[in-house]
């Protein structure tokens, strides 16, 4: 126990404080929600700019919020394992700048992709409103929502029996618009964007360092791990795996902005370290 406490005390300052802040924020979120019934995610999590819950400060605050113990653990474990190495090499100031830039970059790319998705959904919803049919409603949901809920299928089947029913038609249009509203109100939380930026930096600075994977339990060089992870995130993002509740393009944003920032630093300094 004393050895574990000593390891925490010897952590570089930025990593140590980030770990403490993220853990405290999860505790505060749980206590406030359980005891007072206040949804703190609505205030601090990142929302789409057109959402009624959006506030500019959320671009920063969402990085310190997490969706649960598991989400927090994996992000903080990566920060502990790789962030302390980078901070030891760069120093606290440069590491903090890198962490914040990659986190904000992740949020920026996530928001941009979200805007593209929203524009596509809105155009499809307008087209549906012009010619509303049960089949078009199912097509809209499959394309933009991932899967059709059973109660929606029941409604569509009932509407299909009498497609000219004005009440069902207006209800269908309202349901599609409500789906868009609910979609833009989904919050995004987590330090994952900055963490993926940290993984990218570690792979660039220490490309031939071997990492031991948990599954499969084999060693792999850091550069190949980072490249492979990035390709997986790109594939999952392009495939629009909305059901997994993971912001894949935020992860890619952290890596992208991290790569650009490192290249700028390398260009402006003979001694990158």
C-alpha positions as CSV (number, residue, x, y, z in Angstrom):
1,X,0.0,0.0,0.0
2,X,2.8,2.4,0.9
3,X,4.5,1.6,-2.4
4,X,1.4,2.4,-4.3
5,X,1.0,5.7,-2.4
6,X,4.7,6.5,-3.1
7,X,4.1,5.9,-6.9
8,X,1.2,8.3,-6.9
9,X,3.3,10.9,-5.0
10,X,6.1,10.6,-7.5
11,X,3.8,11.3,-10.5
12,X,4.6,14.4,-12.5
13,X,2.3,17.3,-11.4
14,X,0.0,17.6,-14.4
15,X,-0.7,13.9,-14.7
16,X,-1.3,13.7,-11.0
17,X,-3.7,16.6,-10.9
18,X,-5.6,15.4,-14.0
19,X,-6.1,12.1,-12.4
20,X,-7.4,13.7,-9.2
21,X,-9.7,16.1,-11.0
22,X,-11.2,13.4,-13.2
23,X,-11.9,11.1,-10.2
24,X,-13.4,13.9,-8.2
25,X,-15.6,15.0,-11.1
26,X,-17.1,11.4,-11.4
27,X,-17.7,11.4,-7.6
28,X,-19.4,14.8,-7.7
29,X,-21.5,13.8,-10.7
30,X,-22.7,10.7,-8.8
31,X,-23.4,12.5,-5.5
32,X,-25.2,15.4,-7.1
33,X,-27.3,13.1,-9.3
34,X,-28.2,10.6,-6.5
35,X,-28.8,13.1,-3.7
36,X,-30.2,16.1,-5.5
37,X,-31.5,14.7,-8.7
38,X,-29.5,17.3,-10.7
39,X,-28.2,16.2,-14.1
40,X,-24.7,17.7,-14.1
41,X,-24.0,16.2,-17.5
42,X,-26.5,18.6,-18.9
43,X,-24.4,21.5,-17.7
44,X,-20.9,20.3,-18.2
45,X,-21.0,17.6,-20.9
46,X,-20.5,18.6,-24.5
47,X,-23.7,19.2,-26.5
48,X,-24.2,19.9,-30.2
49,X,-24.2,23.7,-30.8
50,X,-27.9,23.6,-31.8
51,X,-29.0,21.8,-28.7
52,X,-30.8,23.9,-26.1
53,X,-28.3,22.6,-23.5
54,X,-25.2,23.7,-25.4
55,X,-22.8,26.2,-23.6
56,X,-19.4,27.2,-24.9
57,X,-17.6,26.1,-21.7
58,X,-18.6,22.5,-22.5
59,X,-15.8,22.2,-25.0
60,X,-13.4,22.2,-21.9
61,X,-15.5,20.8,-19.1
62,X,-16.6,17.6,-21.0
63,X,-12.9,16.4,-20.9
64,X,-13.2,16.0,-17.1
65,X,-16.5,14.1,-17.2
66,X,-17.0,10.4,-17.6
67,X,-19.8,8.0,-18.2
68,X,-18.9,5.6,-15.3
69,X,-16.2,3.8,-13.5
70,X,-15.1,1.7,-16.5
71,X,-14.9,4.7,-18.8
72,X,-12.9,6.6,-16.2
73,X,-10.6,3.7,-15.4
74,X,-9.5,3.0,-19.0
75,X,-8.9,6.7,-19.8
76,X,-7.0,7.3,-16.5
77,X,-5.0,4.1,-16.9
78,X,-3.8,5.3,-20.3
79,X,-3.0,8.7,-18.9
80,X,-1.1,7.2,-16.0
81,X,0.9,4.8,-18.2
82,X,1.8,7.0,-21.1
83,X,1.1,10.6,-19.9
84,X,3.7,10.5,-17.1
85,X,6.4,9.5,-19.7
86,X,5.5,12.3,-22.0
87,X,5.4,14.9,-19.1
88,X,8.8,13.7,-17.9
89,X,10.1,14.3,-21.4
90,X,8.3,17.5,-22.3
91,X,7.9,19.1,-18.9
92,X,4.6,20.1,-17.3
93,X,3.8,23.2,-19.4
94,X,4.3,21.6,-22.8
95,X,2.4,18.4,-21.7
96,X,-0.6,20.5,-20.4
97,X,-0.7,22.5,-23.7
98,X,-0.6,19.2,-25.7
99,X,-3.3,17.6,-23.5
100,X,-5.7,20.6,-23.9
101,X,-5.0,21.1,-27.6
102,X,-5.8,17.4,-28.4
103,X,-8.8,17.4,-26.2
104,X,-10.2,20.6,-27.8
105,X,-9.3,19.3,-31.2
106,X,-11.1,16.1,-30.5
107,X,-14.2,18.1,-29.6
108,X,-13.9,20.2,-32.7
109,X,-13.7,17.3,-35.1
110,X,-16.5,15.5,-33.2
111,X,-18.7,18.6,-33.5
112,X,-17.9,19.0,-37.2
113,X,-18.8,15.4,-38.0
114,X,-21.9,15.9,-35.9
115,X,-22.9,18.9,-38.0
116,X,-22.5,16.8,-41.2
117,X,-24.7,14.1,-39.7
118,X,-27.3,16.7,-38.6
119,X,-27.4,18.3,-42.0
120,X,-28.0,15.0,-43.6
121,X,-30.7,14.1,-41.1
122,X,-32.4,17.4,-41.5
123,X,-32.5,17.1,-45.3
124,X,-33.9,13.6,-45.1
125,X,-36.5,14.7,-42.6
126,X,-37.6,17.6,-44.9
127,X,-37.8,15.1,-47.8
128,X,-39.9,12.8,-45.6
129,X,-42.2,15.6,-44.6
130,X,-42.9,16.4,-48.2
131,X,-43.9,12.8,-49.1
132,X,-44.5,10.9,-45.8
133,X,-44.9,7.2,-46.2
134,X,-44.4,4.3,-43.8
135,X,-41.5,2.9,-45.9
136,X,-39.7,6.2,-46.0
137,X,-40.0,6.6,-42.2
138,X,-38.3,3.2,-41.8
139,X,-35.6,4.1,-44.2
140,X,-34.9,7.3,-42.3
141,X,-34.6,5.5,-39.0
142,X,-32.4,2.7,-40.4
143,X,-30.1,5.2,-42.1
144,X,-29.8,7.8,-39.3
145,X,-30.7,6.1,-36.0
146,X,-29.1,2.7,-36.5
147,X,-32.0,0.5,-35.7
148,X,-35.8,0.6,-35.4
149,X,-37.4,0.3,-32.0
150,X,-40.2,-2.3,-31.7
151,X,-42.8,0.4,-30.7
152,X,-41.9,2.4,-33.8
153,X,-42.3,-0.8,-36.0
154,X,-45.8,-1.3,-34.4
155,X,-46.7,2.3,-35.2
156,X,-45.5,2.1,-38.8
157,X,-47.3,-1.2,-39.4
158,X,-50.5,0.4,-38.0
159,X,-50.0,3.5,-40.3
160,X,-49.3,1.3,-43.3
161,X,-52.8,-0.2,-43.0
162,X,-54.2,3.3,-43.8
163,X,-51.4,5.5,-45.2
164,X,-53.7,8.4,-45.9
165,X,-54.7,8.8,-42.3
166,X,-53.9,12.4,-41.6
167,X,-53.4,11.9,-37.8
168,X,-50.8,9.1,-38.3
169,X,-49.1,11.2,-41.0
170,X,-48.7,14.2,-38.8
171,X,-47.6,12.0,-35.9
172,X,-45.0,10.4,-38.1
173,X,-43.6,13.7,-39.1
174,X,-43.5,14.8,-35.5
175,X,-41.7,11.6,-34.5
176,X,-39.0,12.1,-37.1
177,X,-38.4,15.7,-35.9
178,X,-38.3,14.5,-32.3
179,X,-35.7,11.9,-33.2
180,X,-33.5,14.8,-34.6
181,X,-34.0,16.8,-31.4
182,X,-33.1,13.8,-29.2
183,X,-30.0,13.1,-31.4
184,X,-28.6,16.7,-31.0
185,X,-29.3,16.5,-27.2
186,X,-27.1,13.5,-26.7
187,X,-24.1,14.6,-24.5
188,X,-20.5,13.7,-25.1
189,X,-18.1,13.2,-22.1
190,X,-14.7,11.9,-21.5
191,X,-11.0,12.5,-21.8
192,X,-10.7,10.0,-24.6
193,X,-9.8,12.6,-27.3
194,X,-6.8,13.8,-25.3
195,X,-5.9,10.2,-24.3
196,X,-5.8,9.2,-27.9
197,X,-3.6,12.2,-28.5
198,X,-1.3,10.9,-25.8
199,X,-1.1,7.5,-27.4
200,X,-0.2,9.1,-30.7
201,X,2.5,11.1,-29.1
202,X,4.0,8.1,-27.3
203,X,4.0,6.2,-30.6
204,X,5.8,9.1,-32.4
205,X,8.4,9.6,-29.6
206,X,9.0,6.0,-28.8
207,X,8.0,4.1,-32.0
208,X,10.0,0.9,-31.3
209,X,9.0,0.5,-27.6
210,X,7.1,-2.8,-27.2
211,X,3.7,-2.8,-25.6
212,X,2.1,-5.9,-24.2
213,X,-1.5,-6.2,-25.3
214,X,-4.1,-7.8,-23.0
215,X,-5.9,-9.4,-25.9
216,X,-4.3,-11.0,-27.7
217,X,-1.4,-11.3,-25.2
218,X,1.4,-10.5,-27.6
219,X,4.0,-7.7,-27.7
220,X,3.6,-5.0,-30.4
221,X,5.7,-1.9,-31.2
222,X,4.1,1.3,-30.2
223,X,4.1,2.7,-33.8
224,X,2.1,-0.3,-35.0
225,X,-0.2,-0.2,-32.1
226,X,-1.0,3.5,-32.7
227,X,-1.5,3.0,-36.5
228,X,-3.7,0.0,-36.0
229,X,-5.8,1.7,-33.3
230,X,-6.2,4.8,-35.6
231,X,-7.3,2.6,-38.5
232,X,-9.9,0.8,-36.3
233,X,-11.3,4.1,-35.1
234,X,-11.5,5.4,-38.7
235,X,-13.3,2.3,-39.8
236,X,-15.8,2.4,-36.9
237,X,-16.4,6.1,-37.5
238,X,-17.0,5.7,-41.2
239,X,-19.3,2.8,-40.6
240,X,-21.3,5.0,-38.3
241,X,-21.6,2.5,-35.5
242,X,-24.0,4.7,-33.5
243,X,-25.1,1.9,-31.3
244,X,-21.8,1.6,-29.5
245,X,-22.1,5.1,-27.9
246,X,-18.4,5.8,-28.7
247,X,-17.3,9.1,-30.3
248,X,-14.8,7.6,-32.8
249,X,-14.2,10.8,-34.6
250,X,-13.3,12.5,-31.3
251,X,-10.6,9.9,-30.9
252,X,-9.3,10.6,-34.4
253,X,-9.5,14.3,-33.7
254,X,-7.2,13.9,-30.7
255,X,-4.7,12.0,-32.8
256,X,-4.9,14.4,-35.7
257,X,-4.4,17.5,-33.7
258,X,-1.7,15.8,-31.7
259,X,0.1,14.9,-34.9
260,X,-0.1,18.4,-36.2
261,X,1.1,20.0,-33.0
262,X,4.1,17.6,-32.7
263,X,5.1,18.4,-36.3
264,X,4.9,22.1,-35.5
265,X,7.1,21.6,-32.4
266,X,9.6,19.5,-34.4
267,X,9.8,22.1,-37.1
268,X,10.4,24.9,-34.6
269,X,12.9,23.1,-32.4
270,X,16.1,21.2,-33.2
271,X,15.8,19.4,-29.9
272,X,12.2,18.1,-29.9
273,X,12.6,16.6,-26.4
